[in-house]
Amino acid sequence: MSEYTLTTTDNPYNPFDNFDKWYNQDLLLARQQGRPDCLGYWARMSRVNSQLPSGMYDKAVDTALDEIIEFNVTGKYMKVSEEEAQKTLI
């Protein structure tokens, strides 16, 4: 089973292996482009709270990621698996 995360097409860093560089780059690009940062955007879209059972929480987070990608009008955001990130990102 693959783990997925949200990133942008212009961030060259691997969020799984190089999180600090990835996150700093994401924050910088978000400020420059006037868009939300990936983690903040994903958190807002997830509509979760600490009272949800684990399975429901995981489902809500996964659904939010899929919705971000589905309504990605700018084409800036992308869903990347750990395996894909290993092959294509630094």
C-alpha positions as CSV (number, residue, x, y, z in Angstrom):
1,M,0.0,0.0,0.0
2,S,1.4,3.4,-1.0
3,E,1.5,6.4,1.2
4,Y,0.6,9.6,-0.6
5,T,1.1,13.3,0.0
6,L,0.4,16.6,-1.6
7,T,3.1,18.7,-3.3
8,T,3.4,21.1,-6.2
9,T,4.8,20.7,-9.6
10,D,7.6,23.3,-9.0
11,N,8.9,21.9,-5.7
12,P,11.9,19.6,-6.5
13,Y,12.3,18.2,-3.0
14,N,11.0,14.8,-1.9
15,P,8.5,15.4,1.0
16,F,9.1,11.9,2.3
17,D,12.9,11.9,2.5
18,N,13.8,15.6,2.5
19,F,10.9,17.1,4.4
20,D,12.6,20.2,5.9
21,K,13.8,21.4,2.5
22,W,10.5,20.4,0.8
23,Y,8.5,22.3,3.5
24,N,10.7,25.4,3.4
25,Q,10.5,25.5,-0.4
26,D,6.7,25.0,-0.3
27,L,6.3,27.9,2.1
28,L,8.5,30.1,0.0
29,L,6.7,29.2,-3.3
30,A,3.3,29.7,-1.6
31,R,4.2,33.2,-0.5
32,Q,5.6,34.1,-3.9
33,Q,2.6,32.8,-5.7
34,G,-0.1,33.9,-3.3
35,R,-1.4,30.4,-2.8
36,P,-1.9,28.3,0.3
37,D,1.0,26.0,1.4
38,C,0.3,22.3,0.8
39,L,0.0,21.2,4.4
40,G,-2.2,24.1,5.4
41,Y,-4.4,23.6,2.4
42,W,-4.7,19.9,3.0
43,A,-5.5,20.4,6.7
44,R,-8.3,22.9,5.9
45,M,-9.8,20.6,3.2
46,S,-9.7,17.6,5.5
47,R,-12.5,18.7,7.8
48,V,-11.4,16.4,10.7
49,N,-11.3,16.7,14.4
50,S,-9.7,14.7,17.2
51,Q,-13.0,12.9,18.0
52,L,-13.1,10.9,14.8
53,P,-12.2,7.2,15.0
54,S,-8.9,6.4,13.3
55,G,-10.4,4.9,10.2
56,M,-12.8,7.8,9.6
57,Y,-10.0,10.3,10.2
58,D,-7.7,8.5,7.6
59,K,-10.6,8.4,5.1
60,A,-11.3,12.1,5.6
61,V,-7.7,13.0,5.0
62,D,-7.5,10.8,1.9
63,T,-10.7,12.2,0.5
64,A,-9.4,15.8,1.0
65,L,-6.3,15.0,-1.0
66,D,-8.4,13.5,-3.8
67,E,-10.6,16.6,-3.8
68,I,-7.7,19.0,-4.0
69,I,-6.4,17.1,-7.0
70,E,-9.8,16.8,-8.6
71,F,-10.5,20.6,-8.4
72,N,-6.9,21.6,-9.2
73,V,-7.7,24.3,-11.7
74,T,-4.2,25.7,-11.8
75,G,-2.5,22.3,-12.3
76,K,0.0,23.3,-9.6
77,Y,-0.8,20.6,-7.0
78,M,0.0,17.0,-7.4
79,K,-0.6,13.8,-5.4
80,V,2.7,11.8,-5.1
81,S,3.4,8.4,-3.7
82,E,6.5,7.6,-1.7
83,E,7.6,5.4,-4.6
84,E,7.1,8.1,-7.2
85,A,8.9,10.7,-5.1
86,Q,11.9,8.3,-4.8
87,K,12.2,8.2,-8.6
88,T,11.6,11.8,-9.5
89,L,12.4,14.2,-6.7
90,I,15.6,15.1,-4.8
